[in-house]
């Protein structure tokens, strides 16, 4: 591992779009291999690349996937939900 590039926890967190605490948790859980030197963890770049390879693109509908010509449905008004005039009081239990 002498010629392997090692990353800090902060660098690894940035590369994996995670928090530093998440990276430390993954190391302790054995999900990510890290080397402890003093009070610091160092992670081989190969580990980060392997984790990034396992990440997939987000799935689902993107917010911009809609038909410009389609009229959006109106949001219901409080009176239309059958809550009456005292909707806040009935919801809050007053």
N, CA, C and O atoms as a GROMACS GRO file, in nm:
protein
  376
    1UNK      N    1   0.082  -0.118   0.000
    1UNK     CA    2   0.000   0.000   0.000
    1UNK      C    3   0.087   0.126   0.000
    1UNK      O    4   0.034   0.236   0.010
    2UNK      N    5   0.216   0.111  -0.011
    2UNK     CA    6   0.307   0.224  -0.007
    2UNK      C    7   0.286   0.319  -0.124
    2UNK      O    8   0.301   0.441  -0.108
    3UNK      N    9   0.251   0.267  -0.243
    3UNK     CA   10   0.232   0.354  -0.358
    3UNK      C   11   0.084   0.384  -0.384
    3UNK      O   12   0.050   0.436  -0.491
    4UNK      N   13  -0.003   0.353  -0.289
    4UNK     CA   14  -0.145   0.379  -0.303
    4UNK      C   15  -0.178   0.517  -0.248
    4UNK      O   16  -0.130   0.555  -0.142
    5UNK      N   17  -0.258   0.590  -0.322
    5UNK     CA   18  -0.300   0.723  -0.276
    5UNK      C   19  -0.404   0.707  -0.166
    5UNK      O   20  -0.502   0.635  -0.182
    6UNK      N   21  -0.382   0.773  -0.054
    6UNK     CA   22  -0.473   0.767   0.058
    6UNK      C   23  -0.547   0.899   0.072
    6UNK      O   24  -0.489   1.006   0.057
    7UNK      N   25  -0.675   0.890   0.101
    7UNK     CA   26  -0.759   1.008   0.117
    7UNK      C   27  -0.800   1.023   0.262
    7UNK      O   28  -0.814   0.924   0.334
    8UNK      N   29  -0.819   1.145   0.305
    8UNK     CA   30  -0.869   1.170   0.439
    8UNK      C   31  -1.019   1.140   0.443
    8UNK      O   32  -1.082   1.120   0.339
    9UNK      N   33  -1.075   1.138   0.562
    9UNK     CA   34  -1.218   1.115   0.577
    9UNK      C   35  -1.296   1.227   0.509
    9UNK      O   36  -1.398   1.202   0.445
   10UNK      N   37  -1.249   1.350   0.521
   10UNK     CA   38  -1.316   1.464   0.457
   10UNK      C   39  -1.314   1.453   0.305
   10UNK      O   40  -1.416   1.477   0.239
   11UNK      N   41  -1.201   1.416   0.250
   11UNK     CA   42  -1.191   1.399   0.105
   11UNK      C   43  -1.281   1.286   0.057
   11UNK      O   44  -1.346   1.297  -0.046
   12UNK      N   45  -1.285   1.177   0.134
   12UNK     CA   46  -1.369   1.063   0.099
   12UNK      C   47  -1.516   1.102   0.106
   12UNK      O   48  -1.595   1.065   0.019
   13UNK      N   49  -1.554   1.176   0.210
   13UNK     CA   50  -1.693   1.220   0.225
   13UNK      C   51  -1.736   1.306   0.108
   13UNK      O   52  -1.847   1.293   0.057
   14UNK      N   53  -1.648   1.395   0.066
   14UNK     CA   54  -1.680   1.480  -0.048
   14UNK      C   55  -1.694   1.399  -0.176
   14UNK      O   56  -1.784   1.423  -0.256
   15UNK      N   57  -1.606   1.302  -0.196
   15UNK     CA   58  -1.610   1.220  -0.316
   15UNK      C   59  -1.736   1.132  -0.321
   15UNK      O   60  -1.786   1.102  -0.429
   16UNK      N   61  -1.786   1.092  -0.204
   16UNK     CA   62  -1.902   1.002  -0.198
   16UNK      C   63  -2.031   1.076  -0.162
   16UNK      O   64  -2.135   1.014  -0.139
   17UNK      N   65  -2.025   1.209  -0.157
   17UNK     CA   66  -2.142   1.291  -0.121
   17UNK      C   67  -2.205   1.244   0.009
   17UNK      O   68  -2.326   1.226   0.018
   18UNK      N   69  -2.121   1.225   0.108
   18UNK     CA   70  -2.165   1.179   0.240
   18UNK      C   71  -2.105   1.269   0.347
   18UNK      O   72  -2.022   1.356   0.318
   19UNK      N   73  -2.146   1.247   0.469
   19UNK     CA   74  -2.087   1.322   0.580
   19UNK      C   75  -1.963   1.248   0.630
   19UNK      O   76  -1.944   1.130   0.602
   20UNK      N   77  -1.880   1.319   0.703
   20UNK     CA   78  -1.760   1.256   0.758
   20UNK      C   79  -1.799   1.149   0.860
   20UNK      O   80  -1.731   1.047   0.870
   21UNK      N   81  -1.906   1.170   0.935
   21UNK     CA   82  -1.950   1.070   1.032
   21UNK      C   83  -1.996   0.943   0.962
   21UNK      O   84  -1.971   0.833   1.010
   22UNK      N   85  -2.063   0.958   0.848
   22UNK     CA   86  -2.106   0.840   0.771
   22UNK      C   87  -1.985   0.759   0.727
   22UNK      O   88  -1.986   0.636   0.734
   23UNK      N   89  -1.881   0.827   0.681
   23UNK     CA   90  -1.760   0.757   0.638
   23UNK      C   91  -1.699   0.682   0.754
   23UNK      O   92  -1.660   0.566   0.740
   24UNK      N   93  -1.690   0.746   0.871
   24UNK     CA   94  -1.635   0.677   0.989
   24UNK      C   95  -1.721   0.556   1.027
   24UNK      O   96  -1.669   0.451   1.064
   25UNK      N   97  -1.852   0.572   1.018
   25UNK     CA   98  -1.942   0.459   1.049
   25UNK      C   99  -1.921   0.344   0.951
   25UNK      O  100  -1.921   0.228   0.991
   26UNK      N  101  -1.904   0.375   0.823
   26UNK     CA  102  -1.881   0.271   0.722
   26UNK      C  103  -1.750   0.199   0.749
   26UNK      O  104  -1.742   0.078   0.730
   27UNK      N  105  -1.648   0.271   0.792
   27UNK     CA  106  -1.519   0.208   0.823
   27UNK      C  107  -1.535   0.114   0.942
   27UNK      O  108  -1.489   0.000   0.937
   28UNK      N  109  -1.600   0.160   1.047
   28UNK     CA  110  -1.620   0.076   1.166
   28UNK      C  111  -1.707  -0.045   1.136
   28UNK      O  112  -1.687  -0.151   1.196
   29UNK      N  113  -1.802  -0.031   1.044
   29UNK     CA  114  -1.891  -0.142   1.009
   29UNK      C  115  -1.826  -0.239   0.910
   29UNK      O  116  -1.881  -0.346   0.883
   30UNK      N  117  -1.711  -0.202   0.855
   30UNK     CA  118  -1.643  -0.288   0.759
   30UNK      C  119  -1.693  -0.271   0.616
   30UNK      O  120  -1.655  -0.348   0.528
   31UNK      N  121  -1.776  -0.173   0.594
   31UNK     CA  122  -1.828  -0.148   0.458
   31UNK      C  123  -1.724  -0.078   0.372
   31UNK      O  124  -1.726  -0.091   0.249
   32UNK      N  125  -1.635  -0.005   0.436
   32UNK     CA  126  -1.530   0.069   0.368
   32UNK      C  127  -1.400   0.042   0.441
   32UNK      O  128  -1.394   0.050   0.563
   33UNK      N  129  -1.295   0.009   0.366
   33UNK     CA  130  -1.166  -0.022   0.427
   33UNK      C  131  -1.089   0.107   0.450
   33UNK      O  132  -1.071   0.187   0.358
   34UNK      N  133  -1.043   0.127   0.573
   34UNK     CA  134  -0.964   0.243   0.606
   34UNK      C  135  -0.849   0.203   0.696
   34UNK      O  136  -0.855   0.102   0.766
   35UNK      N  137  -0.745   0.284   0.695
   35UNK     CA  138  -0.628   0.261   0.777
   35UNK      C  139  -0.626   0.368   0.885
   35UNK      O  140  -0.636   0.487   0.857
   36UNK      N  141  -0.612   0.324   1.010
   36UNK     CA  142  -0.607   0.421   1.119
   36UNK      C  143  -0.461   0.454   1.150
   36UNK      O  144  -0.381   0.365   1.179
   37UNK      N  145  -0.430   0.581   1.142
   37UNK     CA  146  -0.296   0.628   1.176
   37UNK      C  147  -0.314   0.734   1.283
   37UNK      O  148  -0.362   0.844   1.255
   38UNK      N  149  -0.276   0.702   1.405
   38UNK     CA  150  -0.301   0.792   1.517
   38UNK      C  151  -0.450   0.803   1.540
   38UNK      O  152  -0.518   0.703   1.562
   39UNK      N  153  -0.500   0.925   1.536
   39UNK     CA  154  -0.643   0.944   1.553
   39UNK      C  155  -0.713   0.974   1.421
   39UNK      O  156  -0.826   1.024   1.421
   40UNK      N  157  -0.648   0.945   1.309
   40UNK     CA  158  -0.704   0.972   1.176
   40UNK      C  159  -0.726   0.843   1.100
   40UNK      O  160  -0.650   0.747   1.115
   41UNK      N  161  -0.830   0.842   1.019
   41UNK     CA  162  -0.852   0.734   0.924
   41UNK      C  163  -0.808   0.783   0.787
   41UNK      O  164  -0.836   0.896   0.748
   42UNK      N  165  -0.739   0.697   0.714
   42UNK     CA  166  -0.704   0.724   0.575
   42UNK      C  167  -0.762   0.612   0.491
   42UNK      O  168  -0.754   0.495   0.528
   43UNK      N  169  -0.820   0.648   0.379
   43UNK     CA  170  -0.892   0.552   0.294
   43UNK      C  171  -0.822   0.546   0.158
   43UNK      O  172  -0.798   0.649   0.096
   44UNK      N  173  -0.790   0.424   0.111
   44UNK     CA  174  -0.729   0.412  -0.022
   44UNK      C  175  -0.824   0.460  -0.131
   44UNK      O  176  -0.944   0.434  -0.125
   45UNK      N  177  -0.770   0.530  -0.229
   45UNK     CA  178  -0.852   0.580  -0.339
   45UNK      C  179  -0.926   0.466  -0.411
   45UNK      O  180  -1.037   0.486  -0.460
   46UNK      N  181  -0.864   0.350  -0.417
   46UNK     CA  182  -0.929   0.235  -0.482
   46UNK      C  183  -1.060   0.199  -0.413
   46UNK      O  184  -1.156   0.159  -0.479
   47UNK      N  185  -1.064   0.214  -0.280
   47UNK     CA  186  -1.187   0.187  -0.205
   47UNK      C  187  -1.296   0.287  -0.243
   47UNK      O  188  -1.413   0.252  -0.261
   48UNK      N  189  -1.256   0.412  -0.254
   48UNK     CA  190  -1.352   0.516  -0.290
   48UNK      C  191  -1.404   0.493  -0.432
   48UNK      O  192  -1.524   0.505  -0.458
   49UNK      N  193  -1.314   0.460  -0.524
   49UNK     CA  194  -1.355   0.431  -0.661
   49UNK      C  195  -1.449   0.312  -0.667
   49UNK      O  196  -1.545   0.312  -0.745
   50UNK      N  197  -1.423   0.212  -0.585
   50UNK     CA  198  -1.510   0.094  -0.581
   50UNK      C  199  -1.649   0.132  -0.528
   50UNK      O  200  -1.750   0.086  -0.581
   51UNK      N  201  -1.653   0.214  -0.424
   51UNK     CA  202  -1.782   0.259  -0.369
   51UNK      C  203  -1.857   0.344  -0.471
   51UNK      O  204  -1.978   0.332  -0.485
   52UNK      N  205  -1.786   0.430  -0.541
   52UNK     CA  206  -1.851   0.514  -0.641
   52UNK      C  207  -1.902   0.432  -0.757
   52UNK      O  208  -2.004   0.466  -0.818
   53UNK      N  209  -1.834   0.324  -0.789
   53UNK     CA  210  -1.880   0.236  -0.897
   53UNK      C  211  -2.008   0.165  -0.860
   53UNK      O  212  -2.087   0.130  -0.948
   54UNK      N  213  -2.030   0.144  -0.730
   54UNK     CA  214  -2.151   0.078  -0.683
   54UNK      C  215  -2.269   0.171  -0.675
   54UNK      O  216  -2.383   0.126  -0.660
   55UNK      N  217  -2.244   0.302  -0.684
   55UNK     CA  218  -2.353   0.397  -0.677
   55UNK      C  219  -2.422   0.406  -0.812
   55UNK      O  220  -2.356   0.413  -0.916
   56UNK      N  221  -2.552   0.406  -0.810
   56UNK     CA  222  -2.625   0.419  -0.935
   56UNK      C  223  -2.682   0.560  -0.945
   56UNK      O  224  -2.689   0.634  -0.847
   57UNK      N  225  -2.721   0.593  -1.064
   57UNK     CA  226  -2.786   0.721  -1.085
   57UNK      C  227  -2.922   0.720  -1.017
   57UNK      O  228  -2.987   0.616  -1.012
   58UNK      N  229  -2.965   0.832  -0.965
   58UNK     CA  230  -3.097   0.835  -0.903
   58UNK      C  231  -3.205   0.797  -1.003
   58UNK      O  232  -3.200   0.834  -1.120
   59UNK      N  233  -3.301   0.722  -0.955
   59UNK     CA  234  -3.410   0.678  -1.041
   59UNK      C  235  -3.537   0.751  -1.004
   59UNK      O  236  -3.550   0.805  -0.894
   60UNK      N  237  -3.629   0.753  -1.095
   60UNK     CA  238  -3.756   0.818  -1.069
   60UNK      C  239  -3.775   0.936  -1.160
   60UNK      O  240  -3.692   0.965  -1.247
   61UNK      N  241  -3.883   1.003  -1.140
   61UNK     CA  242  -3.919   1.115  -1.225
   61UNK      C  243  -3.843   1.239  -1.182
   61UNK      O  244  -3.840   1.274  -1.064
   62UNK      N  245  -3.783   1.303  -1.276
   62UNK     CA  246  -3.714   1.427  -1.247
   62UNK      C  247  -3.815   1.539  -1.236
   62UNK      O  248  -3.921   1.532  -1.299
   63UNK      N  249  -3.786   1.643  -1.159
   63UNK     CA  250  -3.884   1.751  -1.143
   63UNK      C  251  -3.917   1.824  -1.273
   63UNK      O  252  -4.022   1.887  -1.282
   64UNK      N  253  -3.832   1.816  -1.372
   64UNK     CA  254  -3.857   1.885  -1.498
   64UNK      C  255  -3.925   1.794  -1.601
   64UNK      O  256  -3.951   1.838  -1.714
   65UNK      N  257  -3.954   1.669  -1.564
   65UNK     CA  258  -4.024   1.578  -1.653
   65UNK      C  259  -4.174   1.599  -1.642
   65UNK      O  260  -4.242   1.528  -1.568
   66UNK      N  261  -4.227   1.695  -1.715
   66UNK     CA  262  -4.370   1.721  -1.716
   66UNK      C  263  -4.405   1.778  -1.851
   66UNK      O  264  -4.319   1.824  -1.926
   67UNK      N  265  -4.533   1.775  -1.881
   67UNK     CA  266  -4.582   1.826  -2.007
   67UNK      C  267  -4.618   1.973  -1.991
   67UNK      O  268  -4.702   2.007  -1.908
   68UNK      N  269  -4.553   2.058  -2.069
   68UNK     CA  270  -4.579   2.202  -2.059
   68UNK      C  271  -4.723   2.238  -2.094
   68UNK      O  272  -4.777   2.336  -2.044
   69UNK      N  273  -4.785   2.158  -2.181
   69UNK     CA  274  -4.920   2.189  -2.227
   69UNK      C  275  -5.028   2.138  -2.132
   69UNK      O  276  -5.143   2.179  -2.144
   70UNK      N  277  -4.992   2.052  -2.040
   70UNK     CA  278  -5.090   1.995  -1.948
   70UNK      C  279  -5.116   2.092  -1.832
   70UNK      O  280  -5.023   2.146  -1.773
   71UNK      N  281  -5.244   2.113  -1.803
   71UNK     CA  282  -5.282   2.202  -1.694
   71UNK      C  283  -5.264   2.127  -1.562
   71UNK      O  284  -5.310   2.013  -1.547
   72UNK      N  285  -5.198   2.191  -1.468
   72UNK     CA  286  -5.174   2.129  -1.339
   72UNK      C  287  -5.303   2.122  -1.259
   72UNK      O  288  -5.388   2.211  -1.270
   73UNK      N  289  -5.317   2.018  -1.179
   73UNK     CA  290  -5.436   2.003  -1.094
   73UNK      C  291  -5.431   2.107  -0.984
   73UNK      O  292  -5.324   2.137  -0.930
   74UNK      N  293  -5.546   2.162  -0.951
   74UNK     CA  294  -5.554   2.261  -0.844
   74UNK      C  295  -5.541   2.194  -0.708
   74UNK      O  296  -5.588   2.081  -0.690
   75UNK      N  297  -5.480   2.262  -0.615
   75UNK     CA  298  -5.470   2.212  -0.479
   75UNK      C  299  -5.604   2.233  -0.409
   75UNK      O  300  -5.669   2.335  -0.431
   76UNK      N  301  -5.646   2.137  -0.325
   76UNK     CA  302  -5.775   2.151  -0.257
   76UNK      C  303  -5.771   2.262  -0.152
   76UNK      O  304  -5.669   2.285  -0.088
   77UNK      N  305  -5.884   2.331  -0.137
   77UNK     CA  306  -5.900   2.435  -0.036
   77UNK      C  307  -5.939   2.370   0.095
   77UNK      O  308  -5.997   2.261   0.093
   78UNK      N  309  -5.911   2.431   0.210
   78UNK     CA  310  -5.947   2.371   0.339
   78UNK      C  311  -6.095   2.338   0.350
   78UNK      O  312  -6.130   2.235   0.407
   79UNK      N  313  -6.183   2.422   0.297
   79UNK     CA  314  -6.326   2.395   0.303
   79UNK      C  315  -6.365   2.273   0.220
   79UNK      O  316  -6.463   2.206   0.251
   80UNK      N  317  -6.287   2.244   0.115
   80UNK     CA  318  -6.318   2.131   0.028
   80UNK      C  319  -6.281   2.000   0.093
   80UNK      O  320  -6.324   1.894   0.047
   81UNK      N  321  -6.201   2.003   0.199
   81UNK     CA  322  -6.160   1.880   0.266
   81UNK      C  323  -6.260   1.837   0.372
   81UNK      O  324  -6.243   1.733   0.435
   82UNK      N  325  -6.365   1.917   0.392
   82UNK     CA  326  -6.466   1.882   0.491
   82UNK      C  327  -6.424   1.917   0.633
   82UNK      O  328  -6.477   1.861   0.729
   83UNK      N  329  -6.330   2.010   0.645
   83UNK     CA  330  -6.283   2.046   0.778
   83UNK      C  331  -6.365   2.161   0.837
   83UNK      O  332  -6.357   2.186   0.957
   84UNK      N  333  -6.441   2.229   0.755
   84UNK     CA  334  -6.523   2.338   0.805
   84UNK      C  335  -6.440   2.461   0.832
   84UNK      O  336  -6.323   2.468   0.795
   85UNK      N  337  -6.504   2.560   0.897
   85UNK     CA  338  -6.436   2.687   0.925
   85UNK      C  339  -6.332   2.674   1.034
   85UNK      O  340  -6.233   2.747   1.034
   86UNK      N  341  -6.353   2.584   1.129
   86UNK     CA  342  -6.264   2.569   1.244
   86UNK      C  343  -6.165   2.456   1.220
   86UNK      O  344  -6.146   2.370   1.305
   87UNK      N  345  -6.099   2.457   1.100
   87UNK     CA  346  -6.011   2.347   1.066
   87UNK      C  347  -5.890   2.341   1.156
   87UNK      O  348  -5.846   2.233   1.194
   88UNK      N  349  -5.834   2.457   1.193
   88UNK     CA  350  -5.716   2.457   1.279
   88UNK      C  351  -5.752   2.404   1.418
   88UNK      O  352  -5.676   2.326   1.477
   89UNK      N  353  -5.868   2.446   1.470
   89UNK     CA  354  -5.909   2.400   1.602
   89UNK      C  355  -5.935   2.252   1.606
   89UNK      O  356  -5.900   2.185   1.703
   90UNK      N  357  -5.998   2.198   1.501
   90UNK     CA  358  -6.026   2.056   1.502
   90UNK      C  359  -5.900   1.972   1.484
   90UNK      O  360  -5.889   1.862   1.538
   91UNK      N  361  -5.806   2.025   1.408
   91UNK     CA  362  -5.681   1.952   1.388
   91UNK      C  363  -5.597   1.956   1.514
   91UNK      O  364  -5.534   1.856   1.551
   92UNK      N  365  -5.597   2.070   1.582
   92UNK     CA  366  -5.515   2.085   1.701
   92UNK      C  367  -5.585   2.032   1.827
   92UNK      O  368  -5.524   2.022   1.934
   93UNK      N  369  -5.712   1.998   1.814
   93UNK     CA  370  -5.784   1.941   1.928
   93UNK      C  371  -5.838   2.045   2.023
   93UNK      O  372  -5.868   2.014   2.138
   94UNK      N  373  -5.850   2.167   1.976
   94UNK     CA  374  -5.905   2.274   2.061
   94UNK      C  375  -6.054   2.269   2.065
   94UNK      O  376  -6.117   2.351   2.132
   0.00000   0.00000   0.00000
